[in-house]
Amino acid sequence: MKSTVLIVRSLLLVAALVAAGTTAASAQSSAPSVTQPPPLAVSGWRYERSASDLHVFHCEHAKCGAGSRVSYKLFAPGKPMTLPEFRSSQEQIVKALEQRTPGLKATILGVDGDKGTALPRMLKVRRLTVAPSGANEYVVSALLFGGRASASVISSSREEKTSNDNYAQFALAMAALVQPPATR
């Protein structure tokens, strides 16, 4: 239960930063420059690491939607959330985002996930946030639970398809990182 609470709290913080249009790097501008490579990287993305072990990637070309971001954070393996718990946490995140930024409108477009409790498992939400200025941002936020580790992955972009595609690139690689290979 404690690990689930920690994951939800971390996800709330990360989601609030991403959905508000503030990169974790700018929020942590005093963070020291880290030259150590990230545990997982996808080619074509510029990497920054925040002081809170949040790994942030910025797209700087048309293929991934210039201005798009993907971030992830790794956690120790733990008891995975259920789909209803995840759905409830996402409703709380939407409320927190809207309270944090007056005039921001956040809408859950869909919640997907494994209904069972076995590992590995994935829980994912797609959101649309509309800033007070009218700017749209599509966000895919997921929790991946594996035998080796757990992770949160968040992708944001001005285009829904781009946000989904960028998430898929990182989630595929992250799934291999959090789940040990099957033994024969």
C-alpha positions as CSV (number, residue, x, y, z in Angstrom):
1,M,0.0,0.0,0.0
2,K,2.9,2.4,0.8
3,S,4.5,1.9,-2.6
4,T,1.1,2.5,-4.3
5,V,0.7,5.8,-2.4
6,L,4.3,6.8,-3.3
7,I,3.7,6.0,-6.9
8,V,0.4,8.0,-7.0
9,R,2.0,11.0,-5.2
10,S,4.9,11.0,-7.6
11,L,2.6,10.6,-10.6
12,L,0.5,13.5,-9.3
13,L,3.6,15.7,-9.2
14,V,4.9,14.7,-12.6
15,A,1.5,14.9,-14.2
16,A,0.9,18.4,-12.7
17,L,4.2,19.6,-14.2
18,V,3.7,18.1,-17.6
19,A,0.0,19.1,-18.0
20,A,0.6,22.6,-16.9
21,G,3.0,23.0,-19.8
22,T,6.0,23.3,-17.5
23,T,8.9,21.0,-18.2
24,A,10.4,19.3,-15.3
25,A,13.7,20.7,-16.4
26,S,12.5,24.3,-16.0
27,A,10.9,23.5,-12.7
28,Q,14.3,22.1,-11.6
29,S,16.5,24.7,-13.3
30,S,18.9,24.7,-10.4
31,A,19.5,20.9,-10.9
32,P,23.1,20.0,-11.6
33,S,24.0,18.9,-15.1
34,V,24.3,15.1,-15.1
35,T,26.4,13.4,-17.8
36,Q,25.4,9.9,-16.7
37,P,23.3,8.2,-19.4
38,P,19.7,7.4,-18.6
39,P,18.6,3.8,-17.9
40,L,16.5,3.9,-21.1
41,A,16.9,6.2,-24.1
42,V,15.2,6.4,-27.5
43,S,17.2,7.8,-30.4
44,G,16.3,11.3,-31.7
45,W,15.4,12.8,-28.3
46,R,17.4,15.3,-26.3
47,Y,17.8,14.1,-22.7
48,E,17.7,16.0,-19.4
49,R,17.7,14.6,-15.9
50,S,16.0,16.5,-13.1
51,A,17.2,16.4,-9.5
52,S,14.3,14.1,-8.6
53,D,15.4,11.2,-10.8
54,L,12.9,12.1,-13.4
55,H,14.2,11.4,-16.9
56,V,12.9,14.0,-19.4
57,F,13.2,13.8,-23.1
58,H,12.5,16.6,-25.6
59,C,11.7,16.1,-29.2
60,E,13.4,18.6,-31.5
61,H,12.4,17.3,-34.9
62,A,9.2,16.8,-37.0
63,K,9.1,13.0,-36.7
64,C,8.2,13.0,-33.0
65,G,6.5,16.4,-33.0
66,A,8.8,19.3,-32.2
67,G,8.1,20.5,-28.7
68,S,6.8,17.1,-27.5
69,R,8.1,15.6,-24.2
70,V,8.3,12.2,-22.7
71,S,9.4,11.6,-19.2
72,Y,9.7,8.6,-17.0
73,K,10.6,7.7,-13.4
74,L,11.6,4.2,-12.2
75,F,10.5,2.8,-8.9
76,A,11.2,-0.4,-6.9
77,P,8.9,-3.3,-7.8
78,G,5.8,-3.3,-5.6
79,K,2.2,-4.2,-5.4
80,P,0.5,-2.9,-8.6
81,M,-2.6,-0.8,-8.4
82,T,-5.9,-2.2,-9.6
83,L,-7.7,-0.6,-12.6
84,P,-10.4,0.9,-10.4
85,E,-7.7,2.4,-8.1
86,F,-5.9,3.8,-11.1
87,R,-9.1,5.3,-12.6
88,S,-9.8,7.0,-9.2
89,S,-6.3,8.4,-8.9
90,Q,-6.6,9.8,-12.4
91,E,-9.9,11.6,-11.5
92,Q,-8.0,13.1,-8.5
93,I,-5.1,14.2,-10.8
94,V,-7.6,16.0,-13.1
95,K,-9.0,17.9,-10.1
96,A,-5.5,18.7,-8.8
97,L,-4.4,20.0,-12.3
98,E,-7.5,22.2,-12.6
99,Q,-7.1,23.6,-9.1
100,R,-3.4,24.2,-9.6
101,T,-3.9,26.3,-12.7
102,P,-7.1,28.5,-12.7
103,G,-8.8,28.3,-16.1
104,L,-7.1,25.0,-17.1
105,K,-9.6,22.3,-18.3
106,A,-8.4,18.7,-18.1
107,T,-10.5,15.9,-19.6
108,I,-9.9,12.1,-19.4
109,L,-10.2,10.7,-22.9
110,G,-9.8,7.1,-21.8
111,V,-8.4,4.7,-19.2
112,D,-7.0,1.4,-20.2
113,G,-5.3,-1.4,-18.3
114,D,-5.0,-5.0,-17.3
115,K,-8.0,-6.1,-15.2
116,G,-6.0,-8.8,-13.4
117,T,-3.4,-8.6,-10.8
118,A,-0.6,-10.6,-12.2
119,L,2.7,-9.1,-13.4
120,P,3.6,-7.6,-15.7
121,R,0.8,-5.1,-16.0
122,M,0.1,-1.7,-17.4
123,L,-2.4,1.0,-16.6
124,K,-2.7,4.0,-19.0
125,V,-4.8,7.2,-19.2
126,R,-5.1,9.6,-22.1
127,R,-6.0,13.2,-21.2
128,L,-6.6,16.4,-23.0
129,T,-5.6,19.6,-21.2
130,V,-6.7,23.0,-22.5
131,A,-4.7,25.9,-21.0
132,P,-6.4,29.2,-20.2
133,S,-4.8,30.6,-23.4
134,G,-6.6,27.9,-25.4
135,A,-3.5,25.8,-26.2
136,N,-4.3,22.0,-26.3
137,E,-1.9,19.4,-24.9
138,Y,-2.6,15.6,-25.2
139,V,-1.1,13.5,-22.5
140,V,-0.6,9.8,-22.2
141,S,0.3,8.8,-18.6
142,A,1.0,5.2,-17.7
143,L,2.2,3.0,-14.8
144,L,4.1,-0.2,-15.7
145,F,4.5,-2.8,-13.1
146,G,7.1,-5.6,-13.6
147,G,9.0,-8.1,-11.6
148,R,12.2,-6.1,-11.8
149,A,10.8,-2.5,-11.3
150,S,7.9,-0.3,-11.7
151,A,7.8,2.9,-13.8
152,S,5.7,5.9,-14.7
153,V,5.8,7.1,-18.3
154,I,4.3,10.4,-19.5
155,S,4.1,11.6,-23.0
156,S,2.8,15.0,-24.0
157,S,2.3,16.7,-27.4
158,R,0.1,19.2,-29.1
159,E,-1.2,16.4,-31.3
160,E,-3.0,13.3,-29.9
161,K,-1.5,10.8,-32.4
162,T,2.0,12.2,-31.8
163,S,1.5,11.8,-28.0
164,N,0.3,8.2,-28.4
165,D,3.1,7.3,-30.9
166,N,5.8,8.8,-28.6
167,Y,4.4,7.0,-25.6
168,A,4.5,3.7,-27.5
169,Q,8.2,4.1,-28.4
170,F,9.2,4.6,-24.8
171,A,6.7,2.2,-23.2
172,L,7.9,-0.7,-25.4
173,A,11.4,-0.2,-24.3
174,M,10.4,0.4,-20.7
175,A,8.4,-2.8,-20.6
176,A,11.6,-4.7,-21.3
177,L,13.4,-2.8,-18.6
178,V,10.8,-3.4,-15.8
179,Q,10.0,-7.1,-16.6
180,P,12.7,-9.8,-16.5
181,P,12.8,-12.1,-19.5
182,A,10.7,-15.2,-19.3
183,T,12.6,-18.3,-18.4
184,R,12.2,-21.5,-20.3
